[in-house]
Amino acid sequence: MSEETPDIVLVRRTQQGDQAAFGLLVEKYQH
Protein backbone atom coordinates (compact mmCIF):
# COMPACT_ATOMS: atom_id res chain seq x y z
CA MET A 1 0.00 0.00 0.00
CA SER A 2 2.30 2.74 -1.21
CA GLU A 3 -0.57 4.96 -2.30
CA GLU A 4 -2.77 6.84 0.14
CA THR A 5 -6.11 5.09 0.45
CA PRO A 6 -9.02 7.55 0.13
CA ASP A 7 -10.83 7.96 3.44
CA ILE A 8 -14.17 6.98 1.91
CA VAL A 9 -12.66 3.65 0.85
CA LEU A 10 -11.35 3.04 4.36
CA VAL A 11 -14.72 3.94 5.85
CA ARG A 12 -16.56 1.55 3.53
CA ARG A 13 -14.12 -1.25 4.31
CA THR A 14 -14.44 -0.52 8.02
CA GLN A 15 -18.23 -0.77 7.75
CA GLN A 16 -17.72 -4.22 6.23
CA GLY A 17 -15.74 -5.26 9.31
CA ASP A 18 -12.22 -4.56 8.04
CA GLN A 19 -10.19 -4.01 11.21
CA ALA A 20 -7.05 -3.12 9.25
CA ALA A 21 -8.88 -0.32 7.46
CA PHE A 22 -10.22 0.94 10.78
CA GLY A 23 -6.69 0.97 12.17
CA LEU A 24 -5.51 3.08 9.24
CA LEU A 25 -8.32 5.58 9.81
CA VAL A 26 -7.43 5.85 13.49
CA GLU A 27 -3.77 6.42 12.65
CA LYS A 28 -4.65 9.13 10.12
CA TYR A 29 -6.77 11.14 12.52
CA GLN A 30 -4.54 10.81 15.56
CA HIS A 31 -1.92 13.09 14.00
N, CA, C and O atoms as a GROMACS GRO file, in nm:
protein
  124
    1MET      N    1   0.084  -0.121   0.000
    1MET     CA    2   0.000   0.000   0.000
    1MET      C    3   0.087   0.124   0.000
    1MET      O    4   0.099   0.192   0.102
    2SER      N    5   0.146   0.155  -0.113
    2SER     CA    6   0.230   0.274  -0.122
    2SER      C    7   0.146   0.398  -0.142
    2SER      O    8   0.183   0.508  -0.099
    3GLU      N    9   0.032   0.381  -0.207
    3GLU     CA   10  -0.057   0.496  -0.230
    3GLU      C   11  -0.143   0.523  -0.108
    3GLU      O   12  -0.173   0.432  -0.030
    4GLU      N   13  -0.183   0.649  -0.092
    4GLU     CA   14  -0.277   0.684   0.014
    4GLU      C   15  -0.414   0.629  -0.023
    4GLU      O   16  -0.462   0.649  -0.135
    5THR      N   17  -0.476   0.560   0.069
    5THR     CA   18  -0.611   0.509   0.045
    5THR      C   19  -0.711   0.618   0.078
    5THR      O   20  -0.708   0.672   0.188
    6PRO      N   21  -0.801   0.652  -0.015
    6PRO     CA   22  -0.902   0.755   0.013
    6PRO      C   23  -0.982   0.719   0.137
    6PRO      O   24  -1.016   0.603   0.159
    7ASP      N   25  -1.012   0.821   0.219
    7ASP     CA   26  -1.084   0.796   0.344
    7ASP      C   27  -1.215   0.723   0.322
    7ASP      O   28  -1.251   0.635   0.400
    8ILE      N   29  -1.286   0.760   0.215
    8ILE     CA   30  -1.417   0.698   0.191
    8ILE      C   31  -1.401   0.548   0.169
    8ILE      O   32  -1.487   0.469   0.208
    9VAL      N   33  -1.292   0.508   0.106
    9VAL     CA   34  -1.266   0.365   0.085
    9VAL      C   35  -1.242   0.296   0.218
    9VAL      O   36  -1.292   0.187   0.243
   10LEU      N   37  -1.162   0.362   0.304
   10LEU     CA   38  -1.135   0.304   0.436
   10LEU      C   39  -1.262   0.293   0.517
   10LEU      O   40  -1.284   0.193   0.586
   11VAL      N   41  -1.346   0.396   0.509
   11VAL     CA   42  -1.472   0.394   0.585
   11VAL      C   43  -1.561   0.280   0.538
   11VAL      O   44  -1.618   0.208   0.619
   12ARG      N   45  -1.572   0.263   0.406
   12ARG     CA   46  -1.656   0.156   0.353
   12ARG      C   47  -1.603   0.020   0.396
   12ARG      O   48  -1.681  -0.069   0.434
   13ARG      N   49  -1.471   0.003   0.391
   13ARG     CA   50  -1.412  -0.125   0.431
   13ARG      C   51  -1.432  -0.148   0.580
   13ARG      O   52  -1.456  -0.261   0.623
   14THR      N   53  -1.423  -0.041   0.658
   14THR     CA   54  -1.444  -0.052   0.802
   14THR      C   55  -1.587  -0.096   0.831
   14THR      O   56  -1.611  -0.178   0.920
   15GLN      N   57  -1.683  -0.041   0.755
   15GLN     CA   58  -1.824  -0.077   0.775
   15GLN      C   59  -1.846  -0.223   0.742
   15GLN      O   60  -1.942  -0.284   0.790
   16GLN      N   61  -1.759  -0.281   0.659
   16GLN     CA   62  -1.772  -0.422   0.623
   16GLN      C   63  -1.697  -0.510   0.723
   16GLN      O   64  -1.690  -0.632   0.705
   17GLY      N   65  -1.641  -0.449   0.826
   17GLY     CA   66  -1.574  -0.526   0.931
   17GLY      C   67  -1.424  -0.539   0.911
   17GLY      O   68  -1.361  -0.629   0.967
   18ASP      N   69  -1.366  -0.449   0.831
   18ASP     CA   70  -1.222  -0.456   0.804
   18ASP      C   71  -1.146  -0.383   0.916
   18ASP      O   72  -1.140  -0.260   0.918
   19GLN      N   73  -1.089  -0.461   1.007
   19GLN     CA   74  -1.019  -0.401   1.121
   19GLN      C   75  -0.893  -0.328   1.077
   19GLN      O   76  -0.856  -0.228   1.138
   20ALA      N   77  -0.826  -0.377   0.973
   20ALA     CA   78  -0.705  -0.312   0.925
   20ALA      C   79  -0.736  -0.173   0.872
   20ALA      O   80  -0.662  -0.078   0.896
   21ALA      N   81  -0.847  -0.161   0.799
   21ALA     CA   82  -0.888  -0.032   0.746
   21ALA      C   83  -0.922   0.063   0.860
   21ALA      O   84  -0.888   0.182   0.855
   22PHE      N   85  -0.988   0.012   0.962
   22PHE     CA   86  -1.022   0.094   1.078
   22PHE      C   87  -0.895   0.145   1.145
   22PHE      O   88  -0.887   0.260   1.186
   23GLY      N   89  -0.796   0.057   1.156
   23GLY     CA   90  -0.669   0.097   1.217
   23GLY      C   91  -0.602   0.209   1.140
   23GLY      O   92  -0.545   0.301   1.199
   24LEU      N   93  -0.610   0.203   1.006
   24LEU     CA   94  -0.550   0.308   0.924
   24LEU      C   95  -0.622   0.440   0.946
   24LEU      O   96  -0.559   0.545   0.952
   25LEU      N   97  -0.754   0.436   0.956
   25LEU     CA   98  -0.832   0.558   0.981
   25LEU      C   99  -0.793   0.619   1.114
   25LEU      O  100  -0.774   0.741   1.124
   26VAL      N  101  -0.780   0.536   1.216
   26VAL     CA  102  -0.743   0.585   1.350
   26VAL      C  103  -0.606   0.651   1.344
   26VAL      O  104  -0.586   0.759   1.401
   27GLU      N  105  -0.512   0.586   1.275
   27GLU     CA  106  -0.377   0.642   1.265
   27GLU      C  107  -0.379   0.776   1.195
   27GLU      O  108  -0.310   0.870   1.238
   28LYS      N  109  -0.458   0.788   1.087
   28LYS     CA  110  -0.465   0.913   1.012
   28LYS      C  111  -0.511   1.028   1.099
   28LYS      O  112  -0.455   1.138   1.094
   29TYR      N  113  -0.614   1.004   1.179
   29TYR     CA  114  -0.677   1.114   1.252
   29TYR      C  115  -0.620   1.136   1.391
   29TYR      O  116  -0.666   1.223   1.464
   30GLN      N  117  -0.520   1.056   1.428
   30GLN     CA  118  -0.454   1.081   1.556
   30GLN      C  119  -0.346   1.187   1.542
   30GLN      O  120  -0.302   1.245   1.642
   31HIS      N  121  -0.302   1.214   1.420
   31HIS     CA  122  -0.192   1.309   1.400
   31HIS      C  123  -0.242   1.451   1.386
   31HIS      O  124  -0.162   1.543   1.368
   0.00000   0.00000   0.00000
